[in-house]
Amino acid sequence: MDLLGESVVPANAIDTKRRAQSFAREHVKPAAGEYFESGEYPMDVIEAAREKGLVAQEISKEYGGAGRSVGEAVATAEEFFRADAGIGLALMGQSFGTGILEQFGTEKQKDTYLRPIAAGEMITGMAISEPETGSDLAGMETSATKEGSEWVLNGEKYWIGNGVEADWILVYVCTEETDDRHDNHSLFIVPTDSDGYDAEHIPKKIGMHASKQSHITFENCRVPQENLVGERGEGFRMVAEFFNHGRTRVAAQGIGLAAAAIEEAWAFVHDREEFGRSVSDFQSVRHDLADMRTQFESARTLLWHAVERLESDEDAAEWAAMAKLNATETAADCAQTAIRLHGGWGVLDESRIGRIYRDVRMPMVYEGVSEIQRDIVYENFA
């Protein structure tokens, strides 16, 4: 059973999708249970993906990357997350934030920081959320103060992917004191070996154990003026634009998880008997599967429409928000139904559907909770 067919995938993304699917079946899915149990960072899988050209693939050829499209990144995310969400997030997060740097950074910044990521020599991350502020992008309080030719950072960031593992982090901070809360944030490249930078892993999460999120503190952490990315005070707008791409990728993560939940449910009810007949013979079970499939196909169609909007440079904010909202909530609904169909077997630690059930909760939160996506859709209703 292959729900992630190629019918909606653009022709230029099909080859990448097939390579991602093959890699996920060979390297990701077999290792999923082990890494979920251990919580270790899947460096061996990451190295294998680098060899196959499936890491940091969106960086342009000009800076040593593959220059792959939004559609190719989405197709890859679908396949990785169908195989395992924790390892999938670790793989996709190797180049988190490079899109902003490539679009708004100086040539020197791109040569210095993008090329090593594309070459697999460095890992990066992006620090936006804070302990007391998650979805309010304009309310982040970590600050950067100008002192001569340097900026001095103070504050905290939370839920930051690769905060410990990364070589440098793109950090979103408050730099201005203005009445307009959308004009007072900026972005800085912060090497993780900088004095005043400290990061520790967040304790074990409900799901996605193979991915690592961190708590970062900045205490008089100094970076040079040349590490400012883009224009001072334009951070909010840069990040908001970036989120259109990011939310589309998160939608793809939800689609991959939904596909995994449906496949697990299908296999279980067709292999199990109750009351002298296959569980799949019961009409209520068939209707459950039909509803899951219908939700899934609807969400996937919306996702690929959002991809089409992004690739044609149309305003895609509402479409990315709808795609993320629909796909992640569909994944949660499908996992809920699938674990119910599994009965007692679904709650065992070693069951794949149990891992999926826990993993689906996380994409509903990062890059904006569902309520934020609904706000964006409403604001773009005209």
N, C-alpha and C positions, 0 to 999 in steps of 0.2 A: 504494500500500500504506500503510495507516494503522493501525499497531498500537495507538496511543493513542486508542482509541475511547471513546465516551461511556457505554457500558453500565454501568461500575462507578462513574461519577462522579455524586455527588449532584446533584440538580436545581438546587440553588442555586449550584453551581460551574460549570455548563455554559457559561453566557454568558462568564464570565471565561476559561475554558479556550479558547473559540473566539477571543476577542480576543487571548489570548496566542499561540495558534497562528498567527493571521493576522500578528501583529506579528513573530513569529520567522521566518516565511517571507519577509517583506518586508525586515526590517532585520538580523536576526541571521545567518541561514544565508549570505546573499550576502557578508557581511563576515568570515566566520570565517577563511578562509585568510589574508587580509591581516593580521588582527590576531594570528593565530598566528605568522606570519612576523616581524612587526615587534615584537611584544611590547608595543605601546603600549596605554595605558588607553583603552577604547572610549567616550570621553565623548560622542561624537555619538550613539551608540546609546542610551546612558543618558538623554540629553536627550530623545530621541524617545520612549523608554519612559515618561518622566515625563509627557510631553504626553498619552499614552494612558492614564494612571492605572495603570500596571503596575509602579511602583516604590514601595516602602514602603507597600504596599497593606494590610498587616495592622494598621497603626495605627488606632485607633478614630476614629469620626467626631467624638467629643468633642474630640479634639486635632488635627483637620484631616485625618485620613486617611480611607481608604475603608471601614475596619472590616470587611475581608473575613475569611472563615473559614479554618480550617486547610485544609479541602478546596480552597478557591480558591487558597491559596498552593501546595499540592501540585500541583494541576492546572497552574498557571503554571510551576512548576519542571520538570515533565515536558516541557512544550513548549519551554521555553528551552534545556534541556540536550540535547534531541533535535537542536536546530538547531546549538548549539555550547556546549561546557561552559565554556570560558574566558570568553566574553562572558556566558553564563548566570550564572556565579558572580559576575561584576562587578555584574550587575543585581540579583541576589538579595542581595548583600552591602551594598547601599546603606543598609539599615536594620538591620543585624545588631546584636542586643543591645537593640533598642527594646522587645521583648516583656517583658524583665525590668524595664526602667525603667517601663513602663506599669503593670505589676503591683505593683511594690514601691516605686516612687519617690513623692516628695511632689508635691503639686499644683504647687508652684513649679518643681520639677525638670521635670515634664512640660510645663508651659507654656513653659519656657525652652528645653528641648532636644528635645522631641518635635515640637512644631509646625513648626520649621524643616525637620526631616527630611521630614515629611509634605508640606510645601510645596515640596520640592525645592531648598531654599535651603542645606541642609547635607548632609554625608555623615558617617556614623558607622562605628564598628567596635567589636570586643570583644576584649580582650587576656587570654587565659588561659594558653596554652602558653608554655613557657620553653625555653631552649637545652638544658638537661639533663633536663627533665621535660615529657613530652607528655601521656601518658594518665593519669598519677597526679594526679587533681584535688586530692587532699588534700595533695600533696607540693610544691606550688608555693612558691617561696621569696622571690619579690619581696615586699618588706615596706613597710608604712606605719606610721610612728611618730607618735603624737600629741604635738604641741608647741603648747600654748596652744589657740587656736581653729583651728589648721591641722593637716593631716596631711602628713607628709614621706615621699615614696615613693623607694625605692632598689631597683635590680635590673634585670632584663632580661626581655623577652618576645620570642617568636619565632613565625614563621608567622602573623603577625597581618594579617588582611585590612584594607586601607585604612589601615594605620598611617601612611603618608605623606599620603594624600589626604584623610583624615577631618578634620573640624572638632573632633570630640571622640571620646574612646574610653572605653568602660566597662572598667575595669581590675580584675582579680581579684588581691588581694594578701593577704599574711599580716599580721594585726593583733594576734593574741593569742598568748600562751604558755600552752598548756593541754596536758594529757595526752591529751585527745581530739582527734586530728588533723582531725576533722570539724567542730570548733567554733572554728577559729582563722583563718578567712578572711573577708574583707569585699569589698565592691564600691564603687568610686569612679568618678565622672565626672571625666575628666581632659581639659580642652581641650588640643588639640595645639600651641597656641602658648604653653603654660606654660613658664616657665624650668625647665630641667632635663629637659625632654622632648626626645628626639632619636630620629628614625626614618630608616631607609634601606631601600630595596628589597632583597629577597633576590635573589641572582643567578638567572639564567634557570633555570626548572624544567623537568622532563621534559615537562610538559603544562600545559594551561590558561594559556597565556602571556598572554592578555588580562586575566586577573585579577592583582591585585597583593597580594603578601604581604610583610610587613616584619619587620625586626629593630628592636625598640624598646629604648632604654635610659632609665632614670630615675635621675638623679643629683641628690639633694636637691630633687626636684620637689614643690612645695608646692601643695596644694589646700585650700580652706576646709572646715570641718566640714560645711557644708550640702551638700557634694558626696558625702557618704556615702549610698549607696542602700540602703534597708531597714535592718535591725538589724545593728549591729556583731557580727561573729562568725557571721553566718548566711549568708555567701557561698556555702559549699559546698552548702547545701540549695537556695538560690535557683538556682544554676547547674545542679545536678542535675535540678531540675524543668524548667528551660528546655531541657535536652538532650532531654527526651522530644519536644518540638516540633521541635527542631533535627534530631534523628536521623531523624524522619519526613520532613522536607524533604530531607535527604541521600539517603534512600531514593528519593525522587522523582527526584533527580538521577541516581541509578543506573538507574532505569527509563527515563528519557529517553535515557541513553547506550546502554543495551541495545537500545532500539528503533532507534536510529541504526545500531548495528552490524548488526542483523538486516536492516534495509532496504538497507544497503550490500551485504551478502552476497547477498541475494535479487536485487538488480539486476545484480550482477556475473555470477553464475552463469547467469542467464537471457539475458545478452547475449553470452556468450563460448562459443566452440566449441573442443572438443578431440577428436581422433580421429574427426573427421567428424560429430560431433553436439554438441548443446548440453550444456554442463557440468551443467545442471540435470537432465539425463536419467539421470545416474549415481545408482544407488541410495544409495551412501554419502553423496553430497552431499545428497540429499533427506532422509536420516536426520539429517544434521547440522542442517539447517534445522528439521526437526521437533523435535529436541531443544532447539534454541535457543528456538523458539516456546513449548515446554512450560515450560521454565525461566522464561521471561519472564512468561507468564500466571500462573504460580504466585506469582512474586515480586510482581507487580502486585496480585494479589488480597490478599496478605498486607499490602501497603502500605495499601490502602484499608480493610482491617479495622482497622489501627492508627489511621487517620484517624478512623474511626467511634468507636473507644474514646476518643480525645482529645476529640472534639467532644461526647461524652456525659459528659465529666468523670469517666470511669472511670480507675482506675490503669492507666496505659498503658506503664510503664517497659519491661516485657519485650516488649510488642508493638512498641514503637518500636525496641528493640534488634534483635528478630528481623527487622523490616522493613528496617532499615539493613544488617544483616549479609547477608540474602538478596539484596537488590536490588543492592548494590554488588559482591558476588561474582558474581552472575549477569551483571552488566555486563562484568566482567573475563572471564568464561568465554565470553560471546558475542563479545566483541572478539577473543579468542584464536582462536576458531573462524573468525570472519570473515576475519581476516588470513591464516590458513592457506588458506582457500578462494581468496583473491586471489592467492596465490603471490607472485611477484616484484613485481607491481604494488602490493602492500600496503605495501612497505617504502619506497616513494618519499616524499620529504618533502611533495610536493604532494598526496598521496592523502588523501582524507578519512578512510578507515579507519585510516590510519597515525596521524592526529591522535587519533581516537577511542581507539585502542589505548593511546596514551600518557595520554590524559585519564582513562581509567577507573581508573588506579592511585591517583589522589588522593582521591576520595571514600571509598576503603577505609581511609584513614588519619585524615582529620580528623573531629572529634567522636567520637573513640574508635576505635582499630584494631579489627579483627575479633575479636581475642582478648578485648578488653574487652566487646564485645557478647555474646560467649559466656558470659563471667562473669556478666553481668547476667541473661541468660536462665536460667542454672543457679541463681542466687540466688533467682529468683522462680518456681522450678519447682513449688512446692506448689500 
